């Protein structure tokens, strides 16, 4: 898209020239939900990664000490895992280009790779099991051993993908297909590796991805994908010393390019730091992020005089210049810049076709649960009747899976019970025999209550369409975990139970549907006993006519006394 090409060109010099003035500012990609912001900065990542291999100043160092080129930070666990698949596809294509143009293994370069650096509840910290760890599944070795013995994997996992990110083969989602090896490009250092069993797949030799902390320290990935809180580890400086003798020097500070003892043999510090969904860094989280950014900036300056290029992206934010100044100590450049006409910013124009239809229903306090049950039953039975009446499944599929979005886990629990017990009865009343549907016994839920392995499985099941032979999800229950970064094209119907606490959350969550072929349908189920719900209903039409005008201002105070 022209917007993506222009954003890449705008940031080329600042990405590779350490002395360029653009290193003193944060470039913000500000584009509507689903507009392609991710692809814009993926192009910059590829450019910076290849530049290190062709530049005479960095290519020798990159051979002897592979380094992190890009840091990507996220605030939500599901968002981090969902973006990992996109990044793995990117580095898969980059490796193919590198081998073709003699910038890969033939020239002694390590393959481009993605490392997902997240908490131990989602992925193991260690490669090998520890004799002091008891029966805790805190190592990749124990997870692989349990999987081969048929023991179910719950909690932390080394296989965050349910299928191969490149071809969709199910072998990559099987933990027993992984191994810890010291052969190949990382020799003699160990690493976690797996490959796709589809022999025609680009990843048939190895999937360029790891999620084990010690593997990341020993073999720094090209792209370090992490949650924001993980960088506190730089203060404690854990290392890969448990992976074997002589590996104590492979630490967090070495990974981030802050190690001073190795001289010119240490990895280079990252060229790019990307903060996606910038609007989520608000309140206490934004305050802590500001303190963390200050510490990292000082550490890089003191150890190597380095300043990375900062890139941010969001669809919903106001007052970003103040927040960016407090968090990063830099000025802000918004791209595309706002023009006089809100419907035309040169790179995009308002579409005449309908993308999403918003419908509001206000229920009295005593009838709120009935409104939820009957509205959900009406939407589900309509799609069921359409399918049973012979309507093309391609037209029905976007509305077959109903996404039910809740503001709290308490409300979600009540909604799940209602769907299982009462919604099937109402569906029969609305659609008769043709409106009946057999729901799966286990509801699908994307919330913080689910483990990483379960989230990965559920995310994969949501891609199953009516035209496939695989079981299709009927209802998805979710909370604010779903509001950002989830890009499942086939989803087209959503019910939002209660008005979210912020307008940004409402815009982001409703933007998850209607991204495919058909227009999206968003039903807001509001309760008159909540002033916010009532106000939203009274101003429903005018609010949606000026949707982005109502985005909330974020507030961060990293240098307040209590912070």
N, C-alpha and C positions, 0 to 999 in steps of 0.2 A: 504494500500500500504506500502511496506517496508520503503519508505521515511517518511511517516507519523508516523509509529511506532518508527523509529529511532529518529525522532525529538522530540517525546513525551518522550522517555527514556532519551534523552540527557538533557532535562530540568526538570526532576522530582525533583531532589534535590534542584535546585535553586528556584523551584516554592513553596516549602513548608518549606524550611530551611531558616530562616531569616538571619542567619549568614553565609550562603554559599557564596563562592567567585563569583558564577555566578550572584549574585545580582549586581555585579559591571560591568556587560556587557550587551549588547543588543544582543539577538539571532535573526538573520535575516533568515527567511525561503525564500530562493531564488530559485524559481522554475518557469518553463514556465507557461504562461497563460492557465488555465484549468487543471493544474497538481495536484490540491488537496491541496493547501496551507491552505485553510480555515479549512478543516477537521483535519489538523495536530494540529492547536492550539485549536480547539474545544475539542480535547481529553484532553489537559492540563487544560482547564476550568473545565471540569467534574471532573478530578482528584482533583484539588485544592478545589472545592466546597464540595466534599464528605469528603476530609481530615479534613476540619474544623468541620465536624459533628462527626468524630470518634476520633479526637485528644482530649486527656484529658485536654490540655491547652486551648482549644478554644470552646469545645462543650457546656459548660454551658453558656458562653457569647453569643454564637450563638443562643441559645434558647431564652434568655431574650432580646437580642438586635440584631436581624437579620441584617446582614451587606452585603455590596457589596464585592464580592470576586474578580470580574474581571471588569475592565474598558476597553471598546472597543471604539476606536475613529476613526471617518471617517471624510472626508472633503467634501463629496458631499451628498446632501439630498437624491437623488434617491438611491445611494449606501447604505446609512444608512437604509432606509426602506427595500431594497431588502435583506440585510443581516439579518434583524429582523426575517424573516420567518424561516431561517435556525436555528437561535438561539432558537426560540420558539419550534421547533421540538426537538432540543437537550434537553432543560429543561423538555419537556414532557416525554422523555425517562428517564431522570434522576429522575423525580418524581415517575415514575412507579417502577424503581429500589429501590428508597428510601422506598416506601411503602412495597415492597416485603421483604426488608431486615431490616425492623423496624427502619428506619432512617428518617421517615417522621412525619406526624401529630400525630401518636400514641406516639411518643417521644417528643411531644411539639415543633417540629421544624416547622417553616413556610415553605410553598412550595417553591421550586426553581422557580424563576421568572425572566422575562426579563423586563427591563424598558428602554423605548426609550426617551432620554432626548434631545430634539431638540427645535428649535425656536417656538415662539407663532404663527407664520404664518402657521406652519405645524401642531401643536398640541396645545391644550389649556393649559394654566398654572394653572388654578384653577379648583377645583372640583365643587364649588357652584357659582351660579351667584351673582354678586355684585350689590347692589342698586346704586352704583356710576358708573357702567359700561355702563349704557344706553342700547342700542341695540347691543352692540358689542358681538360677539360670542366668548368670551374669557373664557368660562367655559364648563366643561363636561356636567353639568346639562342643560345648554341652548341648547347645541347640541343635546342631547337626546330628550329634549322637542320639538325642531323644527322637528326632524326626525319623531317623533310620530304624529305630526300634518301635516306631508306631505310636509314640507318646504324643498326644495333642499339644501343639504349641499355643500358649496363651501369654499375653503380655508382650515382652520384648521379642523382636524378631529381626532376622537378617535378610528377610525376603519381603520388602514392603510392597512389591508389585504382585498382583494376582496373576498377571500374564506378562509376556515379553513386551516391553515398551515399543519395540520395533515392529514385530509381526503379529503379536497377540497370542503366541503359543503358551500353553499353560505350564510348560516345564519350568519356566523361570520363577513361578510362584511356589514351587515345592522346595522347602528348606533342605530336604535330603539330597537335592541336586547340587548343593554348595559344598565347597571344600576349602581347606586351608593349605596353601601350596607355597613352596619356596622356589619353584621353577619359573622359567620364562623371564619376562622383562624386569621383575622385581628382585631377582636372585642376587644375594642370598636372603634378602628380607622376606618374611612371610606376608601373605595377604589372603583375603577372602575372595574366592572366585567362583563363578558359575558361568554356564553357557547355555544358549538356546538349543534345544534338540532339533529344531527345524534347520536342516542342513543348508537351505537356501537363504537363511536369515543373515543379516549383517553381524548379528551377535552370536553366530554359531561357534566362534572361537572363544569369546569371552564378553560378558556384559560389563561395560566400563562404569562400574558403580560399586560403592562400598558404604556400609553404615556402621562399621565397628571403629570405635575411637582409636585403638592402637594401630589398626591398619591405616587410618588417616594420618597419624603421627609418623609412621614409618614410610609411607608412600604418599606424600602430599598430593591431593587431587587438584586438577585444574580449576574446578569450581567447588567451593566449599559452601554447601547449602546448610544453613543452621538456623535455629531459633535464637532470638536476641539474647536470652539469658545465658546461653552456653559460653559466651565470651568472658564471663566472670572467671572461667577456668584459667585465664591468663595470669591471674593473681596467685593461684596455687601451683600452676605450672606442672600438672601431671605429665608423665612420660610413658613410653612403651617399655619400661624396664622389665615388666613381667613377661614380655614376649620372648625374652632370651638375653643372654649375656651380651653386653656391648650396646644395648639399645636404650640406655638411660638418657643419652643425649637427644633422642628423638622426642621432643617435648612440644607443648602447646606454643611456647614462645618461638621455638624454631619453626613450627608450622606457619606462624603468622609473620615470620621474617623479622623477629625482634631479638634473636640470639646474637650476641656480640662476640662470643668466644671462638666461633668458627671462621671469622674473617670473611674472605671472599668465597669460601666454600659453603656458606649458609644459603638457604633458599631466599629468593628475592621476596620482598614484601608485596602484597597484592596491589594490582594497578587500579582495580575498580571495586567499589563497595556499593551494592545495590540494596535499597530498602523498598521492597514492594509493599503496597497497601499502607502508605505512609499515614493515612488517617487513623489507623489502629493504634498508633503510638500517641495516646492521649491519656490524660489523668496520671495516676501513679506510674503506669507502665512507661509513658512518655518521659516522665521525670527521671526514672531510673535509667532509661535509654540515653538520656542526655548526659548523665554522669558517666555512663559507660563509654560513650563516644569521646568524651573529654579525656578519659584515661587512655584509651587506645591511641588517640591523636598525639598525646604527649609521649607515649611509649615509642611510636614510630619515629617521631621527630628526634627523640634523644638517642635512639639506637642507630638510625640510618639517615636522618634528615629527610624522611620520606613523607609525602602527602598523597594519599590515593585520590582518585576521581570518584566523587559521590554522584550516584544516580538514584532517583526516587520515582515512584509511580503511584498514582491513585486516580480514582474517578470522582471521589467526593471529599473535598476538603475546603475549608475557608480559613483565612488567616495563616496560611502556610509559611509566609515569609518570616513571621515572628517565631513560629515553632522551629523552623529550620535554623534560624539564627541562634536559638537557645540550645538546640540539640547538637548541631554540627559546627557552630561558629563560622558559618559561611553565608554568603548572600544566596538568593534564590532566583533561578531563571525558569519560568513556566513556559512549556512548549506543548501545543501551539499557544501563542499569546492570545488573550481574549480580544476580539474585534468588536466593531459597532453592532454587527448583526449576530444575535445569539444562535441563529439557525445556520450560519455559514461562517466557518473559521478558515476558509480556503482549502484546508485538507479534508474537510468533511462537511456535508450538508444534511439538514434534517430530511429524513426519508418521508415520502408521501404514503408509503405502505405502513400498515399498522404492525408494530413490533410486539406490543403487549397491550392487552385490554385489562384495565383495573376495575374491579367491581367491589363496592362496599356494602356490607350488611350490618345493621345495628340491631342487636338483640337486647331485650330487657334482662335485668339481672337474673330473674328466675328462669329464663329460657335460654341462657347462654349455652349450656351443654346441648340442649336440643338443637339449637342453631348449628352448632359444630357437627353433630351427628347427621342432621338432615342435609346440610349443604355438602358435606363430604360424600354422602350416599348419592345425592343427585349428580355430582360430577363423575363419580365412579360408574354409576349405572348408565349414564349417557354414553360414555365411551364403550361400555360393554354391549349395550343395545346396538350401537353403530357397527361394532365388529360382527355381532351375531346376525345383523341384517345384510351383511355382504359388502359393507363399505371397505374400500381398499385399506389394508392394514398399514400402509405407509402414511395414510392420512389420519388413522386412529392412533398410531403408536405414540406421538408426542403427548397425548392426553390420557394414555393408559395408566401411567404411573403418577399418582398424586403425591406431591411434596407437601407435607404439613409442617409448618414452621412455628415454633413456640418460643415464648420469651423466658421460660424457666423450665427446669427439669420437673418441677412439680406439675405444671400444666401438661407437660409432655406425657407424664405417666398416666394422667387422667384421660388424655386423648387416645393413647394406645389402647387402654381398656375399652373405651367407647367404640373404637373401630372394630375391635375383635368381637364385641358382644352385641352392639345395637345397629351398627351401620349395615351389616348384611340384611337385617330385617327391613330396614328402610329401602334398601336397593330393590328388594323384591316388590315392595309397594309401588315404587316409582316406575320400574321397568318391566315388572312381571317376570315371566320365565326367562325372557331374553336379557333381563337386567341382573340376573344372579351371577355371582362370581365366587369361586372358592379361594379364600385367602390362605396364604401360607401360615403354618402354625407359629413360626418364629418371626415376629415383626422386625423390620429393618430399621435400624436406628443409627444415626450419625451424631454422636454426642461425646462429651468427655468421659462418659461412663464406660465406653468401649475401648478395648485394647487396640494397639496399632495393627495387629494381625487381623482383627475383626474389621477395623475400618478399611483396611486394604481389600478384604474380601467383599465387603458391602459395596465399596466404590466400583469394583469390577462388575458386580451383579447389576448395577444401575445401567451399565452399557448394553445389557441384553435387550434386544428389541423383539417385537412380535413376529418379525420375519425370520428370526433365528429359531433353532430347535431348543434353545436354552430357556429355563424358567425365567419369567419376567416379573420384576418387582411390582406389586400392586400399590403399596403405600410406603412412603419413606417418612419417618418421623425424625425431625432434626431441630437443632437450636442454632445459636449464633455461630457455631463452628462452620455452618454451611454458607455464610454470607460472602465469603471472599475466596477467589481462586479456583472454585469448583467449575469446571468447564465440561459439562456433559450435554452434548448437542441435542439429544433426543428428549430431554425433559421440557414439557410445555405447560404443565398445570401446577399451580401452587395455591395453598390456602394458608394465610398468615393469621394465626389466632392471637388477636390483640395487637395493638399498635406497638412496634418496637420502641425502645427507650430513646433512640436517636433517629433522626431522619436519614442520616448516612447509612445506618444499619438497614433501614427499610428499603432504600434505593439499591443497596448492594444485594440484599437477599432476594428481592423481586427480580433483580437482573440475572439471576441464575437460570431462569426459564425463558423460553422463547428465543433461544439462540440458534435453533435449527431451521427447518424448512417452514414450519407453520408458526403463526403468531402465538405468543404466550397468553395464558389466562391466569390472572392473579386475583384471588378472592380474599378480601380483608374482612375477617369476622370480628366485629367490634362489640364492646359491652358498654351499656350506657352508665354503669356505675363507676367507670373509670374516666375522670375528666379528660385525659389525653385521648382516649378512644373517641369520646363524644366530640371533642374539638376537631379531631381528624375527620370524622364523619360529616360534620357541619360544613367543613371547608374542603370536602373531598375533590370536587371538580377543579376549583381554583388551585389547590395544592398540586395536583398532577399536571396542570397546564404550565406551572412554573416549578417543576420538580427540583431542579438543581439550585434554585434560588434559596431553598429552605434548608440547605445543608448546614449542620451545626458547626460552630467554631470549636476547635479543640483547645485544650488548656494543659500546658506543661510548665513546671516550675523547678528545673533541675538545680538551680542555685539558691532556692529558698533555704532558710535556716534549718527547718525540720528535715528537708531532703538530705 
